[in-house]
Amino acid sequence: MIRRFVNVTAAMSLVLALLLGSCGTSGEQNNKVIAHRGAWKTEGLPQNSIASLQHAIALGCYGSEFDVHLTSDDVMVVNHDAGFMGMDIESSTYEQLRAATLPNGEHIPTVEEYLEEGLKQDRTKLILEIKTAPSGTERTLKLTRMAVALVQRLNARDMVEYICFNYEAGKLVHELDPEAEVAYLNGDVPPAEARAAGYTGLDYNIKVYRKNPEWIAEAKKEGMTLNVWTVNKEEDMKEMLDHGMDVITTDEPERLFEVLKSRGE
């Protein structure tokens, strides 16, 4: 029953993608849309679920963002908050978390399951957010090492981009894989400084760019990619596109596709 639901959802998503004119034939997507926690809103799918990833892929998004935590028994799982269904992820085992289900019947995905699903195609990038561990930097860096190792083991380096709030985590990603695309989220470091630390992009909240508009030109001068989160209103999308954002992270990917279409982008 669950599999049938997912298949129907994916089929509907593909039809919508064709109507939006967002699908290419093969290879990386050439658009500015990153689905925040997958494409979940219009279809009422659980955030960070396999179904929301499938929908983002079917829509033809440039990327699908997802959040990564580490369980007490060192299993990497996909969830936004530090808790899942009333359980603290960091102090719970994977089997304990797996006992609960998402509203569509899925279990909490492991990062390996999520990546393997995403790697069935080569068009939508997988935007892996390394979540800051509640217990501190040491565990965050452990998660970082495990995530990079898994991406390398799955030969997924060309399909995965990293983002993080923890500054040291992004520096470690660069140390472990100097060719990795990694963007900083926290919004408290100027572009040149972040670039010198190994970051290849900025992924700042819209308020940060409004407060520091000069950082946009500085980032471009440094050769960094520019992303902005989380942009859901049409007027904000247009504003950020006018500023030359490379990509936009949104809960409303369909709306952003329509805005891009109206601008001929």
C-alpha positions as CSV (number, residue, x, y, z in Angstrom):
1,M,0.0,0.0,0.0
2,I,2.8,2.4,0.9
3,R,4.7,1.6,-2.2
4,R,1.6,2.1,-4.3
5,F,1.1,5.6,-2.7
6,V,4.7,6.6,-3.4
7,N,4.5,5.4,-7.0
8,V,1.2,7.3,-7.6
9,T,2.7,10.5,-6.1
10,A,5.8,10.2,-8.2
11,A,3.7,9.8,-11.3
12,M,1.6,12.8,-10.5
13,S,4.8,14.8,-9.8
14,L,6.2,13.9,-13.2
15,V,3.1,15.1,-15.0
16,L,3.4,18.4,-13.1
17,A,7.0,18.7,-14.0
18,L,6.2,18.3,-17.7
19,L,3.5,21.0,-17.4
20,L,6.0,23.4,-15.7
21,G,8.5,22.7,-18.5
22,S,11.2,22.0,-15.9
23,C,12.5,18.6,-17.1
24,G,15.5,18.0,-19.3
25,T,16.6,14.8,-20.9
26,S,19.6,13.9,-18.8
27,G,22.3,15.3,-16.7
28,E,22.4,18.1,-14.1
29,Q,19.4,20.5,-13.9
30,N,20.0,24.0,-15.1
31,N,17.6,25.9,-12.9
32,K,17.7,27.8,-9.6
33,V,15.3,25.7,-7.5
34,I,16.3,23.8,-4.3
35,A,13.4,22.1,-2.6
36,H,13.7,22.6,1.2
37,R,13.5,19.3,3.0
38,G,12.3,17.9,-0.3
39,A,9.2,18.9,-2.2
40,W,6.5,18.2,0.3
41,K,4.1,21.1,0.7
42,T,1.7,20.9,-2.3
43,E,1.3,17.1,-2.0
44,G,1.1,17.1,1.8
45,L,4.1,14.7,2.0
46,P,6.3,14.4,5.2
47,Q,9.3,16.7,5.2
48,N,12.6,14.9,4.6
49,S,10.9,11.7,3.5
50,I,11.8,9.5,0.6
51,A,8.5,10.6,-1.0
52,S,9.4,14.3,-0.8
53,L,12.8,13.5,-2.4
54,Q,11.0,11.7,-5.2
55,H,8.7,14.6,-5.8
56,A,11.6,17.1,-5.9
57,I,13.3,14.8,-8.5
58,A,10.1,14.5,-10.5
59,L,9.6,18.3,-10.5
60,G,13.1,18.7,-12.0
61,C,14.6,20.7,-9.1
62,Y,18.3,21.6,-9.2
63,G,18.5,20.2,-5.7
64,S,16.7,18.5,-2.8
65,E,17.9,19.6,0.6
66,F,17.8,17.2,3.6
67,D,19.0,17.2,7.2
68,V,21.3,14.7,8.8
69,H,21.6,13.6,12.5
70,L,23.4,10.8,14.3
71,T,21.7,8.3,16.6
72,S,23.1,7.0,19.9
73,D,24.3,3.9,18.0
74,D,26.0,6.0,15.3
75,V,23.4,5.6,12.5
76,M,23.0,8.6,10.3
77,V,19.3,9.5,9.8
78,V,17.3,12.1,7.9
79,N,15.2,14.5,10.0
80,H,15.1,18.2,10.5
81,D,14.6,18.5,14.3
82,A,16.8,17.0,17.0
83,G,13.7,15.0,18.0
84,F,11.6,12.5,16.0
85,M,8.1,11.5,17.1
86,G,8.9,12.5,20.7
87,M,12.3,10.8,20.8
88,D,15.6,12.6,21.1
89,I,17.6,11.3,18.1
90,E,21.0,11.7,19.7
91,S,20.1,9.6,22.7
92,S,18.0,7.0,20.8
93,T,19.0,4.0,18.8
94,Y,18.0,3.6,15.2
95,E,15.7,0.7,16.1
96,Q,13.9,2.8,18.6
97,L,13.4,5.6,16.0
98,R,12.3,3.0,13.4
99,A,9.5,1.8,15.6
100,A,7.7,5.1,14.8
101,T,6.4,6.0,11.3
102,L,5.9,9.1,9.3
103,P,2.3,10.0,8.3
104,N,2.7,8.3,4.9
105,G,3.9,5.1,6.5
106,E,7.6,5.5,5.8
107,H,10.2,4.9,8.5
108,I,12.7,7.6,9.3
109,P,15.2,7.3,6.4
110,T,18.8,6.5,7.0
111,V,21.2,8.7,5.1
112,E,22.3,5.7,3.1
113,E,18.8,4.9,2.1
114,Y,18.2,8.5,1.1
115,L,21.3,8.8,-0.9
116,E,20.7,5.5,-2.7
117,E,17.3,6.7,-3.7
118,G,18.7,10.0,-5.0
119,L,21.4,8.2,-6.9
120,K,18.9,6.4,-9.0
121,Q,19.0,9.6,-11.2
122,D,21.7,12.1,-12.1
123,R,19.7,15.4,-12.5
124,T,18.7,16.6,-9.0
125,K,21.6,17.2,-6.6
126,L,21.4,16.0,-3.0
127,I,22.0,19.0,-0.7
128,L,23.2,17.4,2.6
129,E,22.9,19.6,5.7
130,I,25.1,18.5,8.5
131,K,23.1,19.3,11.6
132,T,24.8,20.7,14.7
133,A,24.7,18.0,17.4
134,P,23.0,19.1,20.6
135,S,25.9,17.7,22.6
136,G,28.4,19.9,20.8
137,T,31.2,20.2,18.2
138,E,32.9,16.8,18.8
139,R,29.8,14.8,17.8
140,T,29.1,17.2,15.0
141,L,32.5,16.6,13.5
142,K,32.0,12.8,14.0
143,L,28.8,13.1,11.9
144,T,30.7,15.1,9.3
145,R,33.4,12.5,8.9
146,M,30.8,9.7,8.6
147,A,28.8,11.7,6.1
148,V,31.8,12.4,3.8
149,A,32.9,8.8,4.1
150,L,29.5,7.5,3.1
151,V,29.3,9.9,0.1
152,Q,32.7,8.7,-1.0
153,R,31.8,5.0,-0.5
154,L,28.7,5.4,-2.6
155,N,30.6,7.2,-5.4
156,A,28.2,10.1,-4.8
157,R,30.7,13.0,-4.7
158,D,29.4,14.5,-8.0
159,M,25.8,14.4,-6.8
160,V,26.1,15.7,-3.2
161,E,26.7,19.3,-2.0
162,Y,27.2,20.0,1.8
163,I,25.7,22.8,3.9
164,C,26.2,23.5,7.6
165,F,25.8,26.0,10.4
166,N,28.8,24.7,12.3
167,Y,31.8,26.5,10.8
168,E,34.3,23.8,11.8
169,A,32.2,21.1,10.1
170,G,32.4,22.8,6.7
171,K,36.2,23.3,7.1
172,L,36.4,19.6,7.9
173,V,34.4,18.7,4.8
174,H,37.0,20.7,2.7
175,E,39.9,19.0,4.5
176,L,38.4,15.5,3.9
177,D,37.4,16.2,0.3
178,P,39.0,19.3,-1.2
179,E,36.8,19.0,-4.3
180,A,33.6,19.0,-2.4
181,E,31.0,21.8,-2.7
182,V,30.3,23.1,0.7
183,A,28.3,26.2,1.7
184,Y,28.1,28.0,5.1
185,L,24.6,28.7,6.5
186,N,25.0,30.8,9.7
187,G,25.4,34.2,8.1
188,D,28.0,35.6,10.4
189,V,31.2,35.3,8.2
190,P,32.1,37.6,5.2
191,P,32.6,35.8,1.9
192,A,36.4,36.2,1.6
193,E,36.9,34.8,5.1
194,A,34.6,31.8,4.4
195,R,36.4,31.2,1.1
196,A,39.8,31.2,2.7
197,A,38.5,28.5,5.2
198,G,37.5,26.2,2.3
199,Y,33.9,27.1,1.7
200,T,32.8,27.2,-1.9
201,G,29.5,28.9,-1.3
202,L,27.3,31.0,0.9
203,D,23.8,29.9,1.9
204,Y,22.5,32.7,4.0
205,N,19.1,33.7,5.2
206,I,17.4,36.4,3.1
207,K,17.7,38.9,6.0
208,V,21.5,38.5,6.0
209,Y,21.8,39.6,2.3
210,R,19.5,42.5,3.0
211,K,21.6,43.6,5.9
212,N,24.9,43.0,4.0
213,P,24.2,43.6,0.3
214,E,27.9,44.1,-0.4
215,W,28.5,40.5,0.5
216,I,26.8,39.4,-2.8
217,A,29.3,41.2,-5.0
218,E,32.2,40.1,-2.7
219,A,31.1,36.4,-3.0
220,K,30.9,36.6,-6.7
221,K,34.4,38.1,-6.8
222,E,35.6,35.2,-4.7
223,G,34.0,32.8,-7.2
224,M,31.5,31.5,-4.6
225,T,28.0,30.2,-5.3
226,L,25.1,32.1,-3.7
227,N,22.1,30.4,-2.2
228,V,19.4,32.0,0.0
229,W,16.9,30.5,2.4
230,T,14.0,30.0,2.9
231,V,12.3,32.1,0.2
232,N,8.6,31.3,-0.2
233,K,7.0,34.6,-1.3
234,E,6.9,35.6,-5.0
235,E,8.2,39.1,-4.3
236,D,11.1,37.8,-2.3
237,M,12.0,35.3,-5.0
238,K,12.1,38.1,-7.6
239,E,14.2,40.3,-5.3
240,M,16.8,37.5,-4.8
241,L,16.8,36.7,-8.5
242,D,17.5,40.3,-9.2
243,H,20.4,40.2,-6.9
244,G,21.9,37.3,-8.9
245,M,21.4,34.3,-6.6
246,D,22.7,31.1,-8.2
247,V,20.0,29.0,-6.4
248,I,17.1,29.6,-4.0
249,T,16.0,27.3,-1.3
250,T,12.2,27.2,-0.9
251,D,9.2,25.3,0.5
252,E,7.4,26.4,-2.7
253,P,9.4,24.9,-5.6
254,E,6.4,25.0,-8.0
255,R,5.9,28.7,-7.3
256,L,9.6,29.4,-7.9
257,F,9.4,27.5,-11.2
258,E,6.5,29.7,-12.3
259,V,8.5,32.9,-11.3
260,L,11.5,31.7,-13.3
261,K,9.3,30.8,-16.3
262,S,7.7,34.3,-16.2
263,R,11.2,35.8,-16.3
264,G,12.4,33.6,-19.1
265,E,15.0,32.0,-16.8
